[in-house]
Amino acid sequence: MDTMTEPMKTVLVLGGTSDIGRETARVYAEHGWAVVLAGRDEAALAREADDIATRTGREVTVRRFDVLDTASFPAFVDALPTSLDTVISVVGLLGEQERAQSDMGHATVVMRSNYEGPSLILGLFAERFCARGEGTIVGISSVAGDRGRASNYVYGSAKAGFTAFLSGLRSRCVKSGVHVLTVKPGFVRTKMTAGMKLPGPLTADASAVGKSIYMAAVTKKNVVYVKPVWRLVMGIISWVPEGIFKKTKF
């Protein structure tokens, strides 16, 4: 454990019971950070917090957070320690594309979970950090937002909006000494992708994503693809002319 690298710093992980959230929190704790895990399932949060604290010896606390309950956001932010150094939004919902095509309620939840909620809560933290003149904001977006595809355009469009939000927030906050990082994991082996056939070379483990997030945040990267090959893949896909692309099976 490295307790000298980042002494007495605190990270908030929104979506703390997700595989990526848990692994990211563990990595930060191993580097000496105090951790606040936030999410809807308080019992699951408590279990994750106890496990991370036992493994790392660091302080881990929990807070209830529902990304769809936007009215609760101001009170949630105000109740957190003012010494918070980094906020990481890992919340999101893949959803079911076919269901979202005809079920407006399901599509709404997917869009709000991946764009509206994460953007609004990070915007509130940006206000606090910019007023203080320091802090780091991390948003987990997706390569699915790099171009709309028939196979997942409801989820992808929400992630595209989140990516654009983070880009604009980064440009705004840099003048105040606040750093904003966009992370695009690509395929990840998690509970959310269980049962899916994932291409090995393009798929990362949650632990690798957690390490990538930590390193990119402390070295102040702007946009990071956890698997660098995704930058090339999505670059090629983005350049395919629309007339050709709409006939593909993507």
Rosetta blueprint (number, residue, H / E / L):
1 M L
2 D L
3 T L
4 M L
5 T L
6 E L
7 P L
8 M L
9 K L
10 T E
11 V E
12 L E
13 V E
14 L E
15 G L
16 G L
17 T L
18 S L
19 D H
20 I H
21 G H
22 R H
23 E H
24 T H
25 A H
26 R H
27 V H
28 Y H
29 A H
30 E H
31 H L
32 G L
33 W L
34 A E
35 V E
36 V E
37 L E
38 A E
39 G E
40 R L
41 D L
42 E H
43 A H
44 A H
45 L H
46 A H
47 R H
48 E H
49 A H
50 D H
51 D H
52 I H
53 A H
54 T H
55 R H
56 T H
57 G L
58 R L
59 E L
60 V E
61 T E
62 V E
63 R E
64 R E
65 F L
66 D L
67 V L
68 L L
69 D L
70 T H
71 A H
72 S H
73 F H
74 P H
75 A H
76 F H
77 V H
78 D H
79 A L
80 L L
81 P L
82 T L
83 S L
84 L L
85 D L
86 T E
87 V E
88 I E
89 S E
90 V L
91 V L
92 G L
93 L L
94 L L
95 G L
96 E L
97 Q H
98 E H
99 R H
100 A H
101 Q H
102 S H
103 D L
104 M H
105 G H
106 H H
107 A H
108 T H
109 V H
110 V H
111 M H
112 R H
113 S H
114 N H
115 Y H
116 E H
117 G H
118 P H
119 S H
120 L H
121 I H
122 L H
123 G H
124 L H
125 F H
126 A H
127 E H
128 R H
129 F H
130 C H
131 A H
132 R H
133 G L
134 E L
135 G E
136 T E
137 I E
138 V E
139 G E
140 I E
141 S L
142 S L
143 V H
144 A H
145 G H
146 D L
147 R L
148 G L
149 R L
150 A L
151 S L
152 N L
153 Y H
154 V H
155 Y H
156 G H
157 S H
158 A H
159 K H
160 A H
161 G H
162 F H
163 T H
164 A H
165 F H
166 L H
167 S H
168 G H
169 L H
170 R H
171 S H
172 R H
173 C H
174 V H
175 K H
176 S H
177 G L
178 V E
179 H E
180 V E
181 L E
182 T E
183 V E
184 K E
185 P L
186 G L
187 F E
188 V E
189 R E
190 T L
191 K H
192 M H
193 T H
194 A L
195 G L
196 M L
197 K L
198 L L
199 P L
200 G H
201 P H
202 L H
203 T E
204 A E
205 D E
206 A H
207 S H
208 A H
209 V H
210 G H
211 K H
212 S H
213 I H
214 Y H
215 M H
216 A H
217 A H
218 V H
219 T L
220 K L
221 K L
222 N L
223 V E
224 V E
225 Y E
226 V L
227 K L
228 P L
229 V H
230 W H
231 R H
232 L H
233 V H
234 M H
235 G H
236 I H
237 I H
238 S H
239 W H
240 V L
241 P L
242 E H
243 G H
244 I H
245 F H
246 K L
247 K L
248 T L
249 K L
250 F L
